[in-house]
Amino acid sequence: MNQAVPRSTRVEPLPPLPAPSTEPAKVSAFAALGLSAPLLKAVASEGYETPTPVQQRCIPHVLEGRDVLGCAQTGTGKTAAFVLPILQRLAAQPKNGRIRALVLAPTRELAAQISERTWAYGKNLGLTNTVIYGGVGQRGQEEALHRKPDILIATPGRLLDLMEQRFVKLDAVEIFVLDEADRMLDMGFIHDVRRIVREVPVKRQTLFFSATMPPAIAELSSRILINPVRIEVVPQATTAEKIEQTVHHVAKRDKRALLEHVLRSEGVHRALVFTRTKHGANKLVEQLDRANIRAAAIHGNKSQGARERALDGFKNGDIPVLIATDIAARGIDVDGITHVVNYDLPEVPEQYVHRIGRTARAGAGGRAIAFCDEEERGLLADIEKVIRQRIPLAERVALPQGVAQEVQRPRPPMPDRRPEQRSSSPERGRGSPIGQGPSNVTSVNSASTDARSPHPPRARRRRYRGGSRPTGT
């Protein structure tokens, strides 16, 4: 029997090994800031690739244990700038069953957002955090405190209540963060903050963030900070440049009809509308509901459950229009907001920058539309001084029931504001301009409207003057 002859097989040679690269290994931009591997893994899972300017400048100093005075607005990546290095510093030391870091925030929404980000960034470290705020029952918060969190995130009112009931002790705090200090002042919490500071150990690291520096905030920062690093950062110009800004001059009585027209326009998918008062927000929701436009309001008088339902509906698209006041809007971090409408112009011009920064996030475009009635022309002038540009006049639109925008009055050219003409006083510090080039560090002062201005003076800001503690936290 003939035996089968095996076929000859050709053995392919293995490809040669690649020559060793002479180029240095690419280092993560976040790794270059000194962050640990667990944090880098968490940052990568969140989709972060390049640190923002405030993160680049803040993280190394916090890791070194320095005090920081940060002038940073909404949308600059401030939360990660302090949470990431805090987590790394705490993880490097053994747990002691006590609160080692305290973060104060002015509103429930911002406190909840900071807590959520802290869990996301610290998921590989085994650290815990608890968030406490008013407007809800405190029993669940008491139980969370009994679990001995490493980090406590709180609004001032509820924190003081729990401290007075001896549920919270701050004698082991190593890192103290005061976020959005100017909002604390506006909401009447400045005295509560001072009381809390007295209960925190003198030997600590303090991180102090505020979008503006009015005299009371500048005085507070000088008392609680020791040789701080000062960081001033504006929102990235690439984001601001993608916001298309326009203004409608319209009579106050006709604003609602104009808003309905805007919300029914093509391309409006998720709109955030700002009013000056809580009552105005509620009234506007009722009017839009009668016009078959689904909307919800979020402000300090709403219960926490109602606020969370409104925000969740806005995030998932069930509620396309969210009506908000400035205070309640702190902490709203929702992607995909196509339009921000300033139904009422803010009395504090820096708030305009905070408001419009809610759109054009994550590289997307967005539109910011302002309604300006006769009494708000002075406010518009102040806003344009802060942002150092004219807001273009929107095209006139035909509205039902004979509603029409007012004709814009001639306005003088913007004043020549050379760098040497600006005041350097921190007491007059204002928000930074948007869309003014690639500079990451700047400080701009806004001159208030005077008798020579063609616009009436802006309304005086209302401030809490004592009495019962403000609600909404």
Secondary structure in CASP SS format (residue, H / E / C, confidence):
PFRMAT SS
TARGET T0000
AUTHOR 0000-0000-0000
METHOD secondary structure of the structure
MODEL  1
M C 1.00
N C 1.00
Q C 1.00
A C 1.00
V C 1.00
P C 1.00
R C 1.00
S C 1.00
T C 1.00
R C 1.00
V C 1.00
E C 1.00
P C 1.00
L C 1.00
P C 1.00
P C 1.00
L C 1.00
P C 1.00
A C 1.00
P C 1.00
S C 1.00
T C 1.00
E C 1.00
P C 1.00
A C 1.00
K C 1.00
V C 1.00
S C 1.00
A C 1.00
F C 1.00
A H 1.00
A H 1.00
L H 1.00
G C 1.00
L C 1.00
S C 1.00
A H 1.00
P H 1.00
L H 1.00
L H 1.00
K H 1.00
A H 1.00
V H 1.00
A H 1.00
S H 1.00
E C 1.00
G C 1.00
Y C 1.00
E C 1.00
T C 1.00
P C 1.00
T C 1.00
P H 1.00
V H 1.00
Q H 1.00
Q H 1.00
R H 1.00
C H 1.00
I H 1.00
P H 1.00
H H 1.00
V H 1.00
L H 1.00
E C 1.00
G C 1.00
R C 1.00
D C 1.00
V E 1.00
L E 1.00
G E 1.00
C E 1.00
A E 1.00
Q C 1.00
T C 1.00
G C 1.00
T C 1.00
G C 1.00
K H 1.00
T H 1.00
A H 1.00
A H 1.00
F H 1.00
V H 1.00
L H 1.00
P H 1.00
I H 1.00
L H 1.00
Q H 1.00
R H 1.00
L H 1.00
A H 1.00
A C 1.00
Q C 1.00
P C 1.00
K C 1.00
N C 1.00
G C 1.00
R C 1.00
I C 1.00
R C 1.00
A E 1.00
L E 1.00
V E 1.00
L E 1.00
A C 1.00
P C 1.00
T C 1.00
R H 1.00
E H 1.00
L H 1.00
A H 1.00
A H 1.00
Q H 1.00
I H 1.00
S H 1.00
E H 1.00
R H 1.00
T H 1.00
W H 1.00
A H 1.00
Y H 1.00
G C 1.00
K C 1.00
N C 1.00
L C 1.00
G C 1.00
L C 1.00
T C 1.00
N E 1.00
T E 1.00
V E 1.00
I E 1.00
Y C 1.00
G C 1.00
G C 1.00
V C 1.00
G C 1.00
Q C 1.00
R H 1.00
G H 1.00
Q H 1.00
E H 1.00
E H 1.00
A H 1.00
L H 1.00
H H 1.00
R C 1.00
K C 1.00
P C 1.00
D C 1.00
I E 1.00
L E 1.00
I E 1.00
A E 1.00
T C 1.00
P H 1.00
G H 1.00
R H 1.00
L H 1.00
L H 1.00
D H 1.00
L H 1.00
M H 1.00
E H 1.00
Q C 1.00
R C 1.00
F C 1.00
V C 1.00
K C 1.00
L C 1.00
D C 1.00
A C 1.00
V C 1.00
E C 1.00
I E 1.00
F E 1.00
V E 1.00
L E 1.00
D C 1.00
E C 1.00
A H 1.00
D H 1.00
R H 1.00
M H 1.00
L H 1.00
D H 1.00
M C 1.00
G C 1.00
F C 1.00
I H 1.00
H H 1.00
D H 1.00
V H 1.00
R H 1.00
R H 1.00
I H 1.00
V H 1.00
R H 1.00
E H 1.00
V C 1.00
P C 1.00
V C 1.00
K C 1.00
R C 1.00
Q E 1.00
T E 1.00
L E 1.00
F E 1.00
F E 1.00
S C 1.00
A C 1.00
T C 1.00
M E 1.00
P C 1.00
P H 1.00
A H 1.00
I H 1.00
A H 1.00
E H 1.00
L H 1.00
S H 1.00
S H 1.00
R H 1.00
I H 1.00
L C 1.00
I C 1.00
N C 1.00
P C 1.00
V E 1.00
R E 1.00
I E 1.00
E E 1.00
V E 1.00
V C 1.00
P C 1.00
Q C 1.00
A H 1.00
T H 1.00
T H 1.00
A H 1.00
E C 1.00
K C 1.00
I E 1.00
E E 1.00
Q E 1.00
T E 1.00
V E 1.00
H E 1.00
H E 1.00
V C 1.00
A C 1.00
K H 1.00
R H 1.00
D H 1.00
K H 1.00
R H 1.00
A H 1.00
L H 1.00
L H 1.00
E H 1.00
H H 1.00
V H 1.00
L H 1.00
R C 1.00
S C 1.00
E C 1.00
G C 1.00
V C 1.00
H C 1.00
R C 1.00
A E 1.00
L E 1.00
V E 1.00
F E 1.00
T C 1.00
R C 1.00
T C 1.00
K H 1.00
H H 1.00
G H 1.00
A H 1.00
N H 1.00
K H 1.00
L H 1.00
V H 1.00
E H 1.00
Q H 1.00
L H 1.00
D H 1.00
R H 1.00
A C 1.00
N C 1.00
I C 1.00
R C 1.00
A E 1.00
A E 1.00
A E 1.00
I E 1.00
H C 1.00
G C 1.00
N C 1.00
K C 1.00
S C 1.00
Q H 1.00
G H 1.00
A H 1.00
R H 1.00
E H 1.00
R H 1.00
A H 1.00
L H 1.00
D H 1.00
G H 1.00
F H 1.00
K H 1.00
N H 1.00
G C 1.00
D C 1.00
I C 1.00
P C 1.00
V E 1.00
L E 1.00
I E 1.00
A E 1.00
T C 1.00
D H 1.00
I H 1.00
A H 1.00
A H 1.00
R C 1.00
G C 1.00
I C 1.00
D C 1.00
V C 1.00
D C 1.00
G C 1.00
I C 1.00
T C 1.00
H E 1.00
V E 1.00
V E 1.00
N E 1.00
Y C 1.00
D C 1.00
L C 1.00
P C 1.00
E C 1.00
V C 1.00
P C 1.00
E H 1.00
Q H 1.00
Y H 1.00
V H 1.00
H H 1.00
R H 1.00
I H 1.00
G C 1.00
R C 1.00
T C 1.00
A C 1.00
R C 1.00
A C 1.00
G C 1.00
A C 1.00
G C 1.00
G E 1.00
R E 1.00
A E 1.00
I E 1.00
A E 1.00
F E 1.00
C E 1.00
D C 1.00
E H 1.00
E H 1.00
E H 1.00
R H 1.00
G H 1.00
L H 1.00
L H 1.00
A H 1.00
D H 1.00
I H 1.00
E H 1.00
K H 1.00
V H 1.00
I H 1.00
R C 1.00
Q C 1.00
R C 1.00
I C 1.00
P C 1.00
L E 1.00
A C 1.00
E C 1.00
R C 1.00
V C 1.00
A C 1.00
L C 1.00
P H 1.00
Q H 1.00
G H 1.00
V C 1.00
A C 1.00
Q C 1.00
E C 1.00
V C 1.00
Q C 1.00
R C 1.00
P C 1.00
R C 1.00
P C 1.00
P C 1.00
M C 1.00
P C 1.00
D C 1.00
R C 1.00
R C 1.00
P H 1.00
E H 1.00
Q H 1.00
R C 1.00
S C 1.00
S C 1.00
S C 1.00
P H 1.00
E H 1.00
R H 1.00
G E 1.00
R E 1.00
G C 1.00
S C 1.00
P C 1.00
I C 1.00
G C 1.00
Q C 1.00
G C 1.00
P C 1.00
S C 1.00
N C 1.00
V C 1.00
T C 1.00
S C 1.00
V E 1.00
N E 1.00
S C 1.00
A C 1.00
S C 1.00
T C 1.00
D C 1.00
A C 1.00
R C 1.00
S C 1.00
P C 1.00
H C 1.00
P C 1.00
P C 1.00
R C 1.00
A C 1.00
R C 1.00
R C 1.00
R C 1.00
R C 1.00
Y C 1.00
R C 1.00
G C 1.00
G C 1.00
S C 1.00
R C 1.00
P C 1.00
T C 1.00
G C 1.00
T C 1.00
END
